[in-house]
């Protein structure tokens, strides 16, 4: 291991300690995830396969198959070529994950990412231990907590970066939700009216391109050599799992006005995804500001 790698890992470990200490002040408990440096024995990466029935869209994929490997993210990239007539499959390696049994250590890949990204991921993974239910609640909270950390540090540059990222991701979330609704209507034509499947698939890909932020920054990102026709339904369902409520949670934060309070509220979120919308409806009513006369 060269000196620069050692220094990078130590720098990432020091950042983790700072971020976790701050997280505790806003109600995010410090966990063992990303609390130590990886070695050959602890170098783990998840290989995740998201499976969705053809011509259907879900708020999360129908099936998620996960394997744990003592390999790096780059070594797992070649796994990403899959094909089936009945199901859409999207694959991605996940080098950082929350687990009470085998918490992810700090890898070279993680240490090489931006400081902005590291802070967000550290807080995201710790949030998994207190926020039940959907990834799409944890994802925006991790971004808000990351921004709050940089504000606390007086780091104006990274605070601005987080602001930009949050605003861009709000747009992606909005486009994703609209795109998913249009795709459901399109696929209805296949399932109930027997329209030509090949024609509908091409039409679906054209439809996705109507949403430029989502298409460029999410749908076409991190393809790992996969064919977009093969992963279409699974990729949309995967992204809904992470970003369906992103815009809504940021809007809710703006109403609540305090991140620690919002985290405490979302700790009461239901375990079942289908109950989340009603839960958020009630929270929005609770913090609705009276309209000015």
N, C-alpha and C positions, 0 to 999 in steps of 0.2 A: 504494500500500500504506500503510495507516495505521500510526501508531506502535505501537499495541497489537499488531497482527499481527507487526510486526518484532520486538518484544520477546518475544512468545510463541515465535516461531521460534528466536530466540537462546537463550531459556531451554531449549527442547527440545534444541538442539544441545549446550548445556553439560551437560544431563542425560545425553545419549548418550555423551559423553566419559567422564563419571563411571562410568556403567554398564558400558561396554566395558572400562575400566581394571579395575574389579572383576571382571568376567567372566574376564579373563585369569588372575586369581589362582586360579580354580577350574577351569581347563582349557578355557575357551571363548575361542577366538582372536578378536581384534578384526578385523572385516571392513569393507569400504567401505559396506555397507548402512547407511542412515540416518546417514551420517557427514558429510553436507552438506545445505544448505538448497535446496529446489527453486526453480527459476525457470520461466518459461513453456516453455523448451526441454526442461527435465528433468522436467516435471510429467507423470508417467506413472501409469496405473492399468490393472490387468488386468481384463478381462471374462472370467470363468470360467463355463463351462457344464459341469455334471456330468450325465452321461447314463447311465441305468440301464434295462435291459430291464424292461418291465412284469412285475409279479408275481415279481420276483426281488430279493434283497437281497445286496449284496456288502460285503466289508470295505473296499472303496473302489469308487467308481463304475466301470462298464465302460469309459466313455470320458470324458476330460476335454479340453475344447476351450478354448484360451486365446488371447485377442487382446489386444494392447497398444495403448492409446490415449493420446493426449496430451490427456486430459480428467480432470476431477476425479471422485471417487466419486459425488457427487450428480448430475453430468451423465450418468453411466452408469446410474443407477437405472432410467430408462425402458426399458432393454433387457430387463427381466425379465418378459416375458409370452410364454410358449412353450407349445405344445400339440402332441401327437402321440399316435396310437392305440397305437403299438407300443413307445414308450419314454417313460419319465419323465425330465423335465429340470428341474434346479434351477440357478438362475443367481445369482451374487453378484459384485459388483465387489470387487477386492482391491487396495487402494491401497498396501499395504506387502508387499514380496516379496524373497526372497533370490535374487540373481543375480550371478554373477561378471562377466558381460558388461555388464549395465546395472543396477547396484545401485539400489534405491529410495532416493530422497532424502527428507528431512523435508518433508512437505506441511503445509498449514494444517490439514487434517483430522486428521492425526496429532498435530500440536502442540496441538490443542484437546482431545484425549482426556486422561483422568486420568493423573497421574504414575505411579500403580500400573500402569495399562495400558501406558503407554509403556515402562517398565522391562521388563516381561514380554515385550513384542513385540521390543524391541531384542535381548534375550538369545535369544529364540526364533529370530529370523532368523539370528543368528550361529551358533547350534547346528546349523542346516541344513548348514553347511559341514563338520561333523565327524561328525554322526550319520547313518548310512545308513538307507535303508528308510523306515519309516512316519512320517507326521506324528504319529501317536498316541504315539510315543516322545518326540518333540521338544516337543509341547504341555505335558505335565506337567513335563518338565525345565525349560522356560522359566518355569513358575510357581514351581517350587522355587528356581530361580536368582534370580528376582525377589524372592522372600521373603528369601533370603539377603542380597541387596543391601540391603534395607531394615533387616534385622537389623544388618548391618555399619555402616549409617549411624546406628544407634540410633533409627530412626524407628518408634516403637511403634505409632503410629496406622496407618501403611501396612502394617506387619508384620501387625497384626490384620486389616486388610482382605484381605491375601493369604491369611491363614489361613482366613478365612471363605470366600473365593472357592474355595480348594482343596477345602475340605470340601463345599461345594455342588456343585462339579464332580465330585467323587468319587461323589456320589449320582446325578448325571446320567449318569455313565459306567455305573454299575451298572444304572440303569433302562434306558438305551439298549441295553445288551447283552441284557437280559432281553426287552425289547420286540422287538428284531431276531429273536431266536429264535422268539418267538411268531408274528411276521409270516411267517417262513419256513415254519412249519407251516401257517399259514392259506393262503399262496400255493400250497403243495403241492396243496391241494384244487382250485385252478384249473388248474394245469399238468397234473395227472395224473388228475383226476376230472371235469373239465369243469364245475365249479360256476359258477353265474351270476356273471359278472365284476362287474357293478354292485353286487350284493349283497355280494360279498367286499370291494370297495373301501370301502363304508360301514362294514363290520365292522372293517376295518383302521383306519379313523380313530377308531372307538370304542375299539379296543384301545389305540391310542397314548395316549388320554386316561386310561387306567388308570395311566399313569406321569406324575404331575402335574409333577414337577420337570423332566423331560425335555420334556414337552409344552409347558409354559409358557416355559421359559428357552432351549430350543434349537429344537424343531420349529416353533413359532409365531413365533420371533424372526427378524428380518431377512428377511421374505418378499418384499420389493421388488415388491409388487403381484401376486405369483404365487398361483395357485389350489393349495391343499394337495392336492387330488386329482391334479393334474397333476405335482406334484414329489415325491409321497410316497416312492416307492422311491429316487429319486435323493437326496433330502434325508437319508433314513435312512443310505444308503450313504456320503454325504458326511460325516455326523456320526460314523459308525464310523471313517472314515479319520482323524479328528482325536481322537476320545475313546475308542476301543475299549480301549486299554490305560491310560487315565488312572489309574483306581483301582489297577490292578495296579502301575504304576510308583511311585505314592506309597507303596504297601505295601512295595515292594522297597526304596525309600529308607529306610523305617523299619527295615528289617532291616540294610541296609548301614551306616547311621548317619553317612555322610559323603558329601556331594554331589559333591565332586571325584572320589572313588573311583567313584561310580555313573556319572558322565559318562564316565570312562575305560573302564569296563566296557561301556557302551552304544555306545561307538565301534566295538566289535567286532560289533555287531548285523548280521545278514545283510541283503543288499540285497533279497531276495525276501520279500514279506509272509508267504507261507505257511510260511516257516521261523522266523518271529519267535516264535511260541508256544513252540516247542521250545527256542529260545535263552533265553527268559525262564524256562522251567521249570528249565533247568540253572543259571541265575543264582540262582534262589530256593533251589535245593538247596545251592548253594555258601555262601549266607549264612544258611541255616536255623539258628536257635538251638536248642541241645539242650533238650528239654523237661525241666522240673524233676521229680525223683523224689519 
